[in-house]
Amino acid sequence: MLLLLFFVLSIQFFSYWIFEPLASFLEYVLEIRLIPIIALIGLIFLFSAKNIEQN
């Protein structure tokens, strides 16, 4: 029972240690105030691509 508890706590600790910085970064990037900037970059990328029909 203690061995199982040790494994579960280890998995939870390492999952938090690995994914917490990624979740924190995504939370910052996807805040409401940054959505217009992300949309603007997406539109610039979309319309800057070469037209496929010209080939």
Buried (B, 14 or more C-beta within 10 A) or exposed (E): EEEEEEEEEEEEEEEEEEEEEEEEEEEEEEEEEEEEEEEEEEEEEEEEEEEEEEE
